[in-house]
């Protein structure tokens, strides 16, 4: 993975990076996969991937992560290991069946990022996507705790236990003195890349009721730490997720060209890797989405040669849509 230092004059939304989907995930054991296959062959195939610790992923050039979290204020709700016994947010995919995680706690996952960041203070910003989970998907699994406003604020408290506020790209930082986030990114633009090096940005994956709870009383995300994916007309509009780059290709390019930031997915459920089909990946990269997420930043020898990387396997490049007026090439 190559590095450079040609980010002068480039804004945050004028780059493109690669990230991982379910960045903490460890594939179920062979025995558990066999059990899962009895109920769903597709499910068994979809979960057959594993991640390295986040600091190792960063070292490999990845700059966007996704963490699924469950509230566990007392500790021990989702396991009996020393890490699982600790009070606080737990990082798990599906309790009761798909529990393998390289970072059992949110704080542990964030500490891995913070330690790497401290050693590499000039890195391009890292985006961490947080999905709040509170639905039981398995009949005998522990009952999750609902994410009300109190639990959402507990997530922010855990973030601040690891990162100093000045290390974060927050909605307040981007908004500045504008009336709304939307007005800031469309009229003033995102801050310059060089002013944000060494920082971390958090985004809320959830929509629906969880997003509305998070926005309640803070319609343009005042004093909040996470950006939220909302309609482009919403006063909090700045970052959005459009997970299907084939169906949403034209929309993503429009959003990016206007000044919004977008996350999309190059592949899902290991389907593209099993078929060695790069069409969705190529659309994702060409769409200009700033964050392109994948399950295969490297090929899986068991499945084939499919992988997702920027041309030249650089860490970050000038965005092919929003950065077209800038000199093309790598930016880190």
Secondary structure, DSSP 4 states (H G I P E B T S, - for coil): -B-----TT-BGGGEEEEEESSTTB-PPPHHHHHHHHHH-HHHHHHT------HHHHHHTT--EEEEEEE--SSS-SS--SHHHHSSS-EE-SBTTTB--BS--BHHHHHHHHHHHHHH-TTPPPEEEEEEE-----STTSPPPPP--HHHHHHHHHHHHHHS-GGGEE-HHHHHTTSSSHHHIIIII-PPBHHHHTT-EEEEE---HHHHHHHHTT-TT-TT-SEEE---TTSTT-SEEEEEETTTTHHHHHHHHHHT-EEEEES-STTHHHHHT--HHHHHHHHHT-SEEEES-SS--TTT-S-----GGGBSEEE-TTTTTTSPPSB--
